[in-house]
Amino acid sequence: MLLIPAIDLKDGKCVRLRQGRMEDDTVFSDDPVAVAGRWVQDGATRLHLVDLDGAFAGVPRNGAIIHAIREAYPDVEIQVGGGIRDEETVQGYLNAGVDFVIIGTKAVSAPHFVTDVAAEFPNHIIVGLDAKNGKVAIDGWSKLSHHDVVDLATKFEDDGVVAIIYTDISRDGMLGGVNIEATGQLARAIKIPVIASGGITNIDDIRALGAIAGDGVMGAITGRAIYEGTLDFAAARQIAAEY
């Protein structure tokens, strides 16, 4: 199981939000490229980059930093999300060497967009489904839709996306533990891999996710825990790799 550090970008800085609220952010560094280097040095083989400004604006805002991270660490896989709402943006990131592009809000508001980009850019499209009580949230988590997580994930699996990132938004950034039950339920319902996100606090959470890795949980994204020190990334990565 992969352990994937999150680097959330806002105003050119590395931050973390609590439950997706832009006004409730903590700045961890003014140098996201150096932050990426820290996790790479600790053994990260994939980075999760999110353009928070882009997610709220609907267009990329931190592209230059993402490109700089790609250039600085060419051997590390990079998945990028935030404000990816058209094919030109997908193409631009892939041309810059990004490995995977994450479609979030647009996947829910216009599912045919996923159908199109998954066909045009095979093996590069991931869908991010952010949910609360089984229902998918959109627009930077500011709205809950009526869509069921499993139903949407099944549709996107049929479209050919390579993975689903599942975030429980009631837990994200709160250091309250992972929603193992919901994550496992989704992983068992689909054949493509699930990447867990939201709530990872400590080594116990990594082991709990590892226990359902066989159900199809191929990775876990961690953010606040590794920045605030409740999780040692290097040690946790080694434990995750055992599953």
QUINORLIN-V50699 format. One line per field, one symbol per residue. ss: DSSP state (~ for helix, > for strand, _ for the rest). phi: phi as a letter, one per 20 degrees, with the letter a starting at -180 (. if undefined). A space follows every 50 residues. Layout:
ss=???
phi=???
//
This chain:
ss=_>>>>>>>>>__>>>>>>__>>>>>>>>>__~~~~~~~~~~____>>>>> >~~~~~~_____~~~~~~~~~~____>>>>>_____~~~~~~~~~____> >>>_~~~~~_~~~~~~~~~~____>>>>>>>>__>>>>____>>>>>>~~ ~~~~~~~~~___>>>>>>___________~~~~~~~~~~___>>>>>___ __~~~~~~~~~_~~~_>>>>>>_~~~~~____~~~~~~~~___
phi=.eddfecedblmdeccddlmefeddcedaecffffgfffffeofdbdddc effffeenbgccgffffffgffcfedfcdccomecbfffggffffeofec ddddgffefbgfffgfffffcfmcddddddcblndedclmmfceeeeegf ffgfffgffofeadeddeffdfmdldneefffffffffeceffddebong cbfgfffffgfdgfepeeabeccgffeenfcefffffffgffe
//
